[in-house]
Amino acid sequence: MIPDMAESPGINIKVPHPARVYDYWLGGKDNFAADRRAAEEAIEIFPKAVESARSCRAFLSRVVRYLTAEAGIRQFLDLGSGLPSVQNVHEVAQSIAPECRVVYVDNDPVVLLHAKALLDSSAEGATGYILADIRDPDIILGEAAETLDFGQPVAVMMLAVLHFITDDQDPAGIIRTLMAAVSPASYLAIGHHTADLYPELREFARRMSELNPDFPATLRDRQQVADLFTGLDLVPPGVAQISKWRPESGADAQAAAALWGGVARKP
C-alpha cells in the first residue's frame, strides 16, 4: 500500500509528517524513510518518546471510556486523529455503546486513505473522515455535520495536536469556535505537549520544527493548558500529566508522558 500512497496527490514522502512519525513510535508500518529518520532522531533527544506516545494512546482510551460509560456521550469529533492504531476512538466508544458516531479529522492524506480503508463502524453507529486542518474549524464543523448532530452533546477530542497551533494562530479561539457549535453537556478533551515535565522536550520540539517547518511546535505549560478550558467545567482531577489522569493500573500511572491533559464539560 505504501508505494501507491507515495504517488498520491498531497503526500510528500521526503518530509516527515507528525502522524507518520507517531505511527512509527507506536510500532506501525504506515510511514516513510523521512518519518523513520525523524522518529529515531527524536528518540535520541528524548529517549522516552515512544513511552510517551503510548501513554497518550492509553489516555485517549481512558478518556473515551469515561465519556461513553460515565458521561453518556454518543458523538465524538476527533481532531488530529492520526493513523489508525489499536483502540481507535470509535472502537472504544462503540464497544460500550454501538450507536456512537465518530468523525475523524486530519490533514495528512495518508491518514484519510487508511481511515477509509480500515476503520469500520458498528452497524448501529457511524464513522466519518475529513481531510482538513484544525486551523479551519468552520470547514470542519460544516463537514462533520453530515455525520454528527450538533443539537446533541459531542465530545471534541484534541489530543497531541494543539502544540502545532502557534500562539498567533489563536488556539483558544479555535476551541471557542468549536465549543460554541456544540450543545450544552458537550465535552472537550485536550492532551498537550509540554516541557514542564521533561525539559529535553524543548530541544525535541525545536528539531522537529526544523525537519518540517509546516508543523512548528509550541510547547505550553500547565497554566496555559488550563487556560484553554476557560468557560468549561473541568472533570476531576483537572489538568494533570496524562498518565495520572484517571489511571486504570499502576503501569498507567507510572508511564512517562510529556503531556498535560484534561477533560471539561460545557455547562
C-alpha positions in Angstrom: 0.0 0.0 0.0 2.9 2.4 0.8 4.2 2.6 -2.8 0.8 3.5 -4.1 0.3 6.1 -1.4 3.7 7.7 -2.3 2.2 8.6 -5.7 -1.0 10.1 -4.2 -1.5 13.8 -4.6 -0.6 15.8 -1.5 1.7 13.2 0.0 5.3 14.3 0.4 7.3 11.3 1.4 10.5 13.3 1.7 9.3 15.4 4.6 8.4 13.8 7.9 4.7 14.2 8.9 3.8 14.1 12.6 1.1 11.5 12.1 3.5 9.1 10.4 6.3 9.8 13.0 3.8 8.9 15.7 2.8 5.8 13.8 6.4 4.7 13.8 6.7 5.2 17.6 3.5 3.1 18.1 5.0 0.2 16.0 3.1 0.9 12.8 4.2 0.4 9.3 2.5 3.3 7.5 5.5 5.6 7.4 8.3 6.5 5.1 12.1 6.8 5.4 11.9 10.5 6.3 9.4 9.7 9.1 11.6 7.0 10.5 14.7 9.1 10.5 12.9 11.9 12.3 11.4 9.5 14.8 14.8 8.0 15.6 16.4 11.4 15.9 13.6 12.4 18.3 14.3 9.3 20.4 17.9 10.3 20.7 16.9 13.7 22.0 14.0 12.4 24.2 14.5 8.7 25.0 11.1 8.4 26.5 9.4 9.5 23.2 7.9 6.0 22.5 6.7 5.5 26.0 5.1 9.0 26.0 3.4 8.3 22.7 2.0 5.0 24.0 0.8 6.8 27.2 -1.0 9.3 25.1 -2.8 6.5 23.3 -3.8 4.9 26.6 -5.0 8.3 27.8 -7.2 8.5 24.7 -8.8 5.1 25.6 -9.4 6.1 29.2 -11.0 9.4 28.1 -13.3 7.8 25.6 -14.3 5.1 28.1 -15.1 7.8 30.7 -17.1 9.9 28.2 -19.1 7.0 26.9 -19.7 5.0 30.0 -19.9 7.7 32.6 -20.8 10.9 30.8 -23.2 9.3 28.3 -21.6 10.8 25.2 -22.5 9.2 21.9 -20.8 11.5 19.4 -17.1 12.3 19.0 -15.1 14.7 16.9 -11.5 13.6 16.9 -9.2 16.4 15.6 -5.7 15.4 14.5 -6.7 11.8 14.8 -3.5 10.3 13.3 -3.1 7.0 11.6 -5.3 4.1 12.7 -3.8 2.1 15.5 -5.3 -0.1 18.2 -8.1 1.2 20.4 -9.3 4.0 18.0 -12.0 6.3 19.3 -14.9 4.6 17.5 -13.6 1.1 18.6 -13.5 2.1 22.3 -16.8 4.0 22.2 -18.8 1.5 20.1 -17.6 -1.4 22.3 -19.6 0.3 25.1 -22.4 1.9 23.1 -22.6 0.6 19.5 -24.7 3.5 18.4 -21.8 6.0 18.8 -21.0 8.3 15.9 -17.4 9.4 15.3 -15.8 11.8 12.9 -12.0 11.7 12.4 -10.1 14.8 11.2 -6.5 15.0 10.0 -4.6 17.0 7.4 -2.4 14.1 6.1 -3.9 12.3 3.1 -2.2 9.1 4.3 -4.4 9.2 7.4 -7.6 9.7 5.3 -6.7 6.8 2.9 -6.1 4.4 5.8 -9.1 5.6 7.8 -11.5 4.9 4.9 -9.9 1.5 4.3 -9.5 0.2 7.8 -11.9 1.9 10.2 -15.3 0.1 10.0 -18.1 1.4 12.2 -20.6 -0.8 14.0 -23.8 -1.3 12.2 -25.7 0.8 14.7 -23.2 3.7 14.7 -21.3 5.7 12.0 -17.9 7.0 11.3 -16.9 9.9 9.1 -13.5 11.1 7.8 -12.5 14.7 7.0 -9.3 15.8 5.3 -8.9 19.3 6.9 -6.7 21.4 9.2 -7.8 22.2 12.7 -7.0 25.9 11.9 -10.1 25.8 9.8 -12.8 25.0 12.4 -15.7 26.3 10.3 -14.9 23.9 7.5 -14.6 21.0 9.9 -17.9 21.8 11.6 -19.7 22.1 8.2 -18.4 18.7 7.0 -18.8 17.0 10.4 -22.5 18.0 10.5 -23.1 15.3 7.8 -22.4 12.6 10.4 -22.9 14.4 13.8 -25.9 16.1 15.2 -24.7 19.3 16.9 -28.0 19.6 18.6 -26.9 16.7 20.8 -23.8 16.6 23.0 -20.5 16.0 21.3 -17.0 15.2 22.7 -14.4 17.3 20.9 -11.1 15.4 21.1 -7.8 17.4 20.7 -5.0 15.0 21.8 -1.4 15.8 20.9 -2.4 18.3 18.2 -2.6 21.7 19.8 1.1 22.2 20.1 1.1 22.6 16.3 -1.0 25.7 16.7 1.2 28.7 17.3 0.0 31.5 19.7 -0.6 33.9 16.8 -2.9 31.2 15.2 -5.1 31.5 18.4 -5.6 28.0 19.7 -8.1 29.4 22.3 -10.1 31.0 19.5 -10.2 27.7 17.6 -11.5 26.0 20.7 -14.1 28.7 21.3 -15.4 28.3 17.7 -15.7 24.5 18.1 -17.3 24.6 21.5 -19.7 27.3 20.5 -21.1 25.0 17.9 -21.8 22.1 20.2 -24.7 21.8 22.6 -24.6 22.1 26.4 -23.3 19.0 28.1 -20.7 18.5 25.4 -17.1 17.9 26.4 -13.6 19.0 25.4 -10.6 16.7 25.9 -7.1 18.0 25.5 -3.7 16.4 25.6 -0.9 19.0 25.1 2.9 18.5 24.9 4.9 20.4 27.5 8.5 20.9 28.7 7.3 21.2 32.3 7.7 17.5 32.9 10.8 16.8 30.7 12.9 19.8 29.8 14.5 18.0 26.9 11.2 18.5 25.1 12.4 22.0 24.2 15.2 20.6 22.0 12.9 17.9 20.8 10.3 20.5 19.6 13.0 22.7 18.1 14.4 19.9 16.0 11.0 18.5 14.9 10.1 22.1 13.8 13.2 22.3 11.7 12.5 19.0 10.0 9.0 20.1 8.9 8.5 23.9 9.1 4.8 23.4 8.3 4.4 22.0 11.9 6.2 24.4 14.2 5.9 23.1 17.8 4.7 25.4 20.6 5.0 23.8 24.0 2.8 25.2 26.7 3.0 25.0 30.5 0.3 23.6 32.8 -1.4 27.0 33.3 -1.5 27.7 29.6 -3.2 24.4 29.0 -5.6 25.0 31.8 -6.5 28.3 30.2 -7.6 26.5 27.1 -10.5 25.2 29.2 -11.8 28.6 30.1 -15.6 28.7 30.4 -15.8 24.9 30.8 -16.1 22.8 33.9 -13.1 20.6 34.4 -13.7 17.0 35.3 -11.6 15.8 38.3 -8.6 15.5 38.6 -8.5 18.6 36.4 -5.4 19.3 34.3 -2.8 16.6 35.1 0.0 14.7 33.5 -1.9 12.4 31.2 -0.6 9.2 32.8 -2.1 10.5 36.1 -5.5 11.3 34.6 -7.8 8.5 36.0 -5.2 5.7 35.6 -6.6 2.2 35.5 -3.4 0.5 36.6 -0.1 1.1 38.2 1.6 0.9 34.8 -0.7 3.6 33.5 0.1 5.9 36.4 3.9 5.4 36.2 4.2 5.8 32.4 6.4 8.6 31.1 4.2 11.2 29.5 5.3 14.6 28.3 1.8 16.0 28.1 -0.7 17.8 30.3 -4.3 16.6 29.8 -7.8 17.2 30.9 -11.5 16.8 30.1 -14.1 19.5 30.7 -17.9 19.8 30.3 -19.7 22.7 28.6 -22.3 24.0 31.0 
